[in-house]
């Protein structure tokens, strides 16, 4: 399946999602990263070849994109939203994946609800043992995040907020960023936009950002509890995580194919063709 048509919908609880292709029992479900949204996967979905009868589902996780809110957020809420999405779409077989925070969520889902997940695609997961750079500094201060989120939520309850945030089109941003990098050379045009929280906060409520960052930095379940086959994609630039430590951790999974790509961190932006080919090949090998 390669489908340029994108269906947009919402679950009964209001979770926004985009679906590439028709739901027919089997799906690749991809979760975006911190302060991102489901348009992160639009470019992939337009050209991705899937096994017959499969579709691609991409939700805006609660607090992000078209699923904005200013209430409590955590991985438990996100996992409940995903299970509702699976049920309403009539999915019997799901390969769950994601980028960064979304990959961590996929790992949690695989260990908490193994009956719901038949495989994993982990694009640059944020493993605690591999954090470096800004992400390591943030992890040292993670105990502050619940307090800051509580203050932000309290302000919202008092009627103080920045209003509904606009939804960023990441497919368009990726095109613009690649053009800027081609003109300027190097990755500065990308890291100045993607690595700073200030641009992110234009598109996500502050309370949601703080709670999502806390979930990104939370400890993960022991990886030996993961029983599903997995594809792990790791950036060799290692902007936020040591690539060798990430590869070693993923290699410890019982059944994981680990591939390293020339990138800083944003593999869907930096290596869209390689990402598409690796995901498609792995799905056809495992489930085709």
Order of alpha helices (4+ residues) and beta strands (2+ residues): beta-beta-beta-alpha-beta-alpha-beta-alpha-beta-alpha-alpha-alpha-alpha-alpha-alpha-beta-alpha-beta-alpha-alpha
